[in-house]
Every structure is written in C-alpha cells, then in structure tokens.
C-alpha cells in the first residue's frame, strides 16, 4: 500500500495516510483466543474463545489475500480477482478464499 499525502493550500497542516495491516492484529487475536481455549478446555463444551480464535484465523487469511493481491495482480484485473471472474475462476467445490490463495501462490 502506498503512503498518501494530502496537502492543503490554506496553510494548515497536511495529512499523511499510512496503511496499517490488519493481518498481524488478526493473527495475534487468533493466537490469544486459541491459547485461552486450550487452557480452559472442558470435554463436551464449546468455548466462545475457540470460535473467536477460528474466526480470527480465517479473517487473517482473507486480510492477507486482500493485501497481497494489490502487489501481485495488475491494477486493471483486481476487480476480476476479487470477484473471481474471467481468468481467476475458482475450481469446482473450492472456497473463494482458497481459490484466491491458490491463485496468488501460483
């Protein structure tokens, strides 16, 4: 992601926008919840920390795919990639995130 600057002609301070990756945040949350679920484990009981850990794990994969595609996929094809159209179609029975990971790692 590029750093974007917004200048003003009225003499007030400009603004600098810097991309913050959510991948690391999601991974940290997944790890913390997984550790909590492991420590509090009880047979036959599904803990909310287990579900939250799984959700943050999936979110980290999707955030990674969305961030990395901007560096790999050409700008005029990103929309086709995001919607898995044209040459970026998914294989029968494949999930959307799975297809995007396969395409990016190929």
C-alpha positions, 0 to 999 in steps of 0.5 A, a space after each residue: 500500500 502506498 503512503 498518501 499525502 494530502 496537502 492543503 493550500 490554506 496553510 494548515 497542516 497536511 495529512 499523511 495516510 499510512 496503511 496499517 495491516 490488519 493481518 498481524 492484529 488478526 493473527 495475534 487475536 487468533 493466537 490469544 483466543 486459541 491459547 485461552 481455549 486450550 487452557 480452559 478446555 472442558 470435554 463436551 463444551 464449546 468455548 466462545 474463545 475457540 470460535 473467536 480464535 477460528 474466526 480470527 484465523 480465517 479473517 487473517 487469511 482473507 486480510 492477507 489475500 486482500 493485501 497481497 493481491 494489490 502487489 501481485 495482480 495488475 491494477 486493471 484485473 483486481 476487480 476480476 480477482 476479487 470477484 473471481 471472474 474471467 481468468 481467476 475462476 475458482 475450481 469446482 467445490 473450492 472456497 473463494 478464499 482458497 481459490 484466491 490463495 491458490 491463485 496468488 501462490 501460483 
